Amino acid sequence: MKRLRWLLIGLAVLMGVLVLNTLRSSSKQLTDVPPAPAVSVGDSAINRLVKALQLRTVSYSDYSLTDTTQFEKFLTLLQQSFPRIHRQLKRETFNQYGLLYEWKGQNPALKPVLLMGHYDVVPVIQGTQKMWKKPPFGGLIEDGFLYGRGTLDDKSSVMAQLEAVEWLLSTGFRPERTVFLAYGQDEEVTGFRGAQTIAAALAQRKVSLEYVLDEGGVLKTDGIPGLTKPVALIGIGEKGYASIELTTVSKGGHSSMPPKQTSIGLIAEAVSKLEKNPFPARLDAGLDQMFTYIGPEMPVGQRIVFANQWLFAPLISRIMVQSNSGSAALRTTTAPTIFQAGVKDNVLPIEATATINFRILPGETVETVVKHVKEVIDDERIRINVLKKFISEPSPVSDPAAPGFERIHRTIKGVFPETIVTPYLTLGGTDSRFYAPVCSQIYRFSPTPMNDEDTQRVHGTNERISLKDYRNMIRFYVTLIRNSQP
């Protein structure tokens, strides 16, 4: 009876703690936000975006394949489209096509803000052109949607930001705080010629920024499980990137007399070991912040779980790893992407290689990834080599309690009042990673409503944006620039 009594007391205490934590888990959503003022956006703004989409500013890893005349035409288009900006703002170019605009504020004591994007796009995969409803570089409109490569990633952001500044200039608005606009020409390949060079120049000038806003998060219109409202995902960090090549060499020979394990078998076994031994799942790389924001908006059962992560973290992890996207948000991912071996069906290959791509969770490094790979494979016959062409460490995680996040949050609520705002971890990479030396608060969000189907259009077929959403993007950036002033 005594044990039962203590057990009941323990359960009562546990229930009390769970309930108390849930009650303390109050909503993080701003409620005192008036609707953002209307911004008149005429058809001329749509026409300017159309012209931008018609320019094939495609970036390639092999720079010699790049049609630089298209990039030159894009810069000319900007000068013609935004005359006030080019009269009143300072403009610099980096490696010919990277752009930095400076809108000088009246109070030099205030840290500047930087809005950024990129205007290069990925190629359209050969043979998929016929799958497009409208030509990918036609800039054609149908049923209220504008089709074209770059409508979502990322010419719309670049053009909307410039439209916002041009509109504010037309009203006589003068910022107290300096506003920078930075646009890269090679984000889709490395960002080295554009964003990296621009950020390095700002660092050399000892510029310190209040906050940076880049692409990377969206307004998810079909919500997330447990929430019926749209969710604005503001990236507060992003994963790192590294690819590792595994290589082994054997004697080869005739396929009629194979050894117990061929070079292909060795590499296949190594890859299988890595897939069967994934990196551990963790909630402390931005997801914990996300749960703090969305938890109070959930039904009561889920609220209890998210308000008591100290107890339910293993349960949350087990549920999330059931989906590819959930697993990717929780851990450093392991993705075999290239396998090379053999030239003839009756000849044993001498050499076999496999390339594994890792997207690295904040809190880990390229070095810890290599250590994990060596320990899991544990085979001296396998050479492990980090490919140096492109490596990126995970970004620092920015603070959702910082003023920059609050200004973005307030702007979202003003333009999209029914939306739930939350920080999250950006799974891909953006140009914003280069700005860490000049800013500790870097956020990733595009004011573009998208559902699961729309996200497949990014880098895919039938990329498009609704005219209504594009007009709202301009309104968003106008409001954000205003909200970023003291």
N, C-alpha and C positions, 0 to 999 in steps of 0.2 A: 504493500500500500504506500509506503514511504517513497519508493522509486516512482510509482505512478503519480504521486502527488508532485514530486519534483519535475517529472516529465511534463505534467500539465502546466506547472508554473513556467517551465522553460518555453513551452509552446505559446503560452499567453504573452510572455515577454517578447518572443520573436514576433508574434502578430502585432503587438503594440509598436515595436520598432518599425515593422513594415508599413503599418498605417501612418505612423508619425512621419516617416520619410516621404510617403506619398503625399501627405497633406502639405509638407514643406516644399514639395516639388511644384512650385507655382509656375504659371505660364510666363514664358520669355517674350511673348509677342507684344509689340508696341500697340497701344490702343488709342493714343491721343494724336493720331496722325490725320490731318485734314486731307481731302482729295487733292491731288496734284493739279495745279492750274492747267487749263487746256492750252495746247500749242497748235497753232494753225500750220498744218502740213499739206501743201497743195500737190497737185499732180507733177509739178516740176521736180519735187524731191524724188518721186517715184522714177521719173525719167532719168534723173542723174544716176540712180542705182542701176537702172537698166543698162545705161552706157558702161558703167563699171563692170557689170557682169559679162558684157559682150567682149571685153578684153581678156585674152587667154593668158593671164598671169600665172602660168603653171610653173612650179618649181620642181627641179629634179636633183637627185643626189649627185649626179654627174652634171656639174654646172655648165659644161660645154653644150648640153642639150637645151639649155634655157633660152627661150626667145626673148632677149632683152628689149627688143623693140616694143613688145607689149607692155613692159614695165615703164618704159619711157612714155608711152601713150597714156598710161594710167596717171603718172605724175602730171602730165599736161592737162588731163581731164580734171584733176583736182584744182589746178590753178584756174582753169576756166570756170569751174563749177562754184568755187568758194572765193570770190574776189575780196570780200571783207577780211577773211582770214589771212589771205596772202598780202594784204596791205597792212594789217594791224598786228599780226603775230610774227614773231621771229621764226623762220624756217631753216632747218639744217638738214643736209642729206649725209648718209653714211654708206660707204661702199656703193655710191651712186643712187641706190633705190630705197635705202632705209630712211625713214622720215621722223624728225622730231620738231614739233611746234611748241613754242613757249608763249603763253598768254600771261604777260606780266601782271602780278597782283599789286594792289596799292599799298599793302602792308608787308614789307620784306621780312618782318619778324615771324610771320606765319610760315610753317612748312608747306611746300607745294604738294599738290596731289598729281597723280599721273594716271590718265586713262589710256589704254593701249589696245592693240589688236594687230592683225596681220592681213595683208591683201593678196598674198600668194595663195594658190589653190592646188589641190591634188589633181593629177591627170584623170581623165575618164578612161576606164579600162577598155582596151581594144575589144571590140565585139559587143560591148554593152550599150553603144549609142542607140541602137534600135529599141532598147528597153525603156528609154526615156520618153515620157509623154510629150515633152517639148525638147528641142535641141539644147544640150547642156550649156552652150555659150550663145544661145539665141536671145536671152533676156525677154521671153515672151510671157504674156499674162493670160490666164484662163480661169474662170470661175472665182475671181478674187485672189488667186495665187500667182506669184511671180516665180517662174522656174529658172534655175541656172546654178552652175557650180559657183559656190561662194555665197549663196543666199543665207546659209546657216553657218558656214565656216569659211571665212569670217569677214567677207567684204561688207556684209550688212552692218556689223558693229562699227567698222571703220567709217563707212559713209554716214551712219546715224550719229556718231559722235561729231563729225564735221558739220553735219546739218544742224546739230544742236548749238554748236559754237557760233556758226554763221547766223542762226536765228537770234541768239542772245546779243550778238554784236549789232544786229539790226534794231534791237530795242534800246540800245545805249547802255546795256548792262556792263559794269566794270567789276571784275572780281577783286575782293580783298586779298584772297590767297592765290598765288600763282598756280596756273593749270598747265600741265604738260600733256601733249598728245604724242604718243610714240607708236609708229607703225612699221612692222618688220616685213621684209620681202622674201624670207626663206624659213618661216616657222615650220612649214610642212616637211622640211628636211632636217635642219639642225638648229636654225636660228643664229648661227655663228656670224653671218655677214650682217644681219640686221640687229635684232634685239641685244645680242651679246655686245656688239660694238657700241650701240647707243648707251646701254647701261654702264659700260666701262668708261665712256666719256663723262657721264654724270658723276661717277665715282671719282674720277680724276679731278673734277671741278668741286668735289666735296659737297655735292648736293645731298641733302637728307630729306626724304619724302614722308609726308604724313601717312599716306596709304597709296597703294597701287591697285587698280582694278583691270583685270584681263578677262578673257573668255574662260570657259571651263565648267561653269555650272549653268543650269537652265531653270526655267519655270516648268516643272513637271505637272502637266495638266491632269494626268490620270493618277496623281497622288502616289502614295506608297501604302503597303498593307496596313490597315487599321485607320487610315485617314481618307476621307472622301474629298477634302478640299485640295486645290492645287498646292504644290510645295515648291518654294523657291530654294534651290540648293546653292549655297554660297561656299565655294571651295576655300578652305582655310589652309590647305596644304596639298601637295601633290607627290605622287610616287616618283622614285628614281628609276633609272633605266640602265641596264647593262645586258650585253649578250656574251655568252661564253661558248667557245668552240671546243668540242671534245674530239680528239683524234687518236687513232690507234693504227699501227702498222703490223702486218703479218707477212708470211712468206708468199702467200698467194698460191697459184698452181691450178691444176685441172679440177673441175667440179666433180669428176668421178671419184676423187679420193680426198674428200674434205676432212679437215682436222675436227677435233671435238667441238671447237668453237672458232668460227671465222672472225675476221675483222668486223664484219657486219654484226655478227652475234655479240661480240664484245661491246660495241657501241650501243646496240639495242638494249643489252642488259644494263648498261650504265644509265641510259635514258629511263628505262623502266624503274630503276632504283630511285631516281630523282622524282618521278611521278608518284611513286608509292610512299615517299617520305617528304611530304610538303613542309614548308615552313610553318611554324606554329601560328595559330590564330590569335590576334590581339585586338582589344577594343580601345587601346590607349593612343591611337594615332589619328584621332579626330572623330572616330565613331562615338566615343563617350560623350563628346560635346554635342553631337547630333542627337543622341538619345535624350540629353538634358533638355533640348529644345522641343523635340517632337513628343516626348513622353507625356507632358502635361496635356497635350491635345488629344491623347488616345482614350479609348474606352477604359473603364476603371481597372479591368484585369491587366491590360497591358501597361497602364500607368504604374501599377504596383511593381511590375517587373522592371521597367526602365528606371523607376525611382530607387531601386535597390539592386544596382548592378553589382555591389559587393557580394551579393548572394546568388544572383541569377545570371552572372556573366557566362558561366559554362553553358547554361540553357540557351542564352541568346546566341552564342557562338554555334552551338549544334544546329539551331534553326537556320542561321544565316548561311552556313556552309553548304546547305542543301542546294542552293542556286549558284551558278557561275559568278554572277555579279556580286552576290553576298559574300562568297568566298574570297573574291578579288579584293573586296573592301577590307577584309580582315587580316590578310596576310600578304607577304611577298609571293608573287605568283611565279610558277615554273611552266614555261611554254616552249616545247620543242617545235621549231619552225622550219628547219632545213636539215635534210639528210642527203649525204652524197657518198656513193660507193658503187663500184662496178661499172663495166662498159659492155659486157657480153654475158649471155646467160649461161655459158659453160666454162667461164673463167672466174676463179676465186679472186676477188679484189685484194690488192695489197694494202691499200689505205682506205679507211672509212672515217667520215667526219659527221658530226651532228652539231647544229647550232641551237642553243637554248636561250630564249629571251626571258629576262627576269624584270618584273616591275616591282620596285623595292619600296617597302613600307617605311614611313618615317620611323626613326629609331633604330634602323638597320643601315648598313652601308654596303658598297660594292665589296669591300674587304670581307665583311661577314658573310656575304653571299658566296664568295669564292671558298671561304673556310667550310661552309655548309656543303658545298658541292664536293669538295675533296673528302670530307668525312663520310658522306653518304656513299660515294662511288667506291672509295677505299681500294683502288686498284692501280698499281704503278704502271700498268700497261696502257693506261689512258692518260694522254697529255691534256692538260686543262689550260686554256688560253683565253684571257679576256680580250675581246675585240675592241681595239682602241678608237675605231672610227667615231663612235658616239657613246659617251658615258655620261650619266647624270646622277648625282647623289640625290636622295630624297630632299625635298624642301623643308625648311623649318615650318612648324605649325603656327599660324598666326592666331591672335587672340580675338575671340568673338566679343570680348568685353571692351575692346579698344574703340575709340571714337570713330574710326573709319568704318568698322563693321556696323556701328549704330547708324551712321549716315546712309549706308547702302540699305540697311534694314528699313529705315524710315522712308527712303525713296520707293522701295518696292511696295510698301504698304500704301503709299500715296497713289501709286499708279495701278496697283493690283490689290485692292483692299481685302479681298476674300482669301488671300494667299497666306499660307503658313510659311514662315521664314526659318531656315535652319542652316547651321554650318555643316559641312561634310568634307570628305576627302576626295579630291579629284583623282580619278584612276589613271587618266592619261597625262601627257606632259604638255606644258604651255611655255611660251616665251617668258612668262613672268618669273621663271626660276632665276633668270639672269639678274634680276633687280634686288636680290637679297642683300648685296653689299650696301645698297643705298636706302633700303626700307625694311623694317621688321614686320610691317603689317601689309601683307599681300593677299588679295582676295580675287576669286575667279567666279564671275557670273555674267551671263548674257541675258538680257531681258526678253528672251524668246520663249513663248509658250510652246512646249513640245510634249507629245505623248510617246509611248514606246515605238510606235510606227515611225514617227518623225525622226527619232534618234537613228533609225536604220538608214535614213536618207543622207546623213552626214558621211561624206566620203563614198556614198553609195549612189544609187540611181534616183532620179526624180527629186533631187534636192530642191526645196522650194520654201518660200515664206509668204504668208498672207499679207496683203497690203495693209490691212488693219493692224497687224502685229508690227509691221515696220514703222508705221506712224507712231505706234505706242513706244517703240524703241527710242525714237527721237525725243518724245515727251519724257521718257525715263532719264535720258542723259541731260536734258535741259534741267530737270528737277534735281538730279544728283549734283550738278555743278552749283546750282543755287544752294542746296542743302550743305554743301561742303564749305560754304563760307561761314565765318563766325557770326 
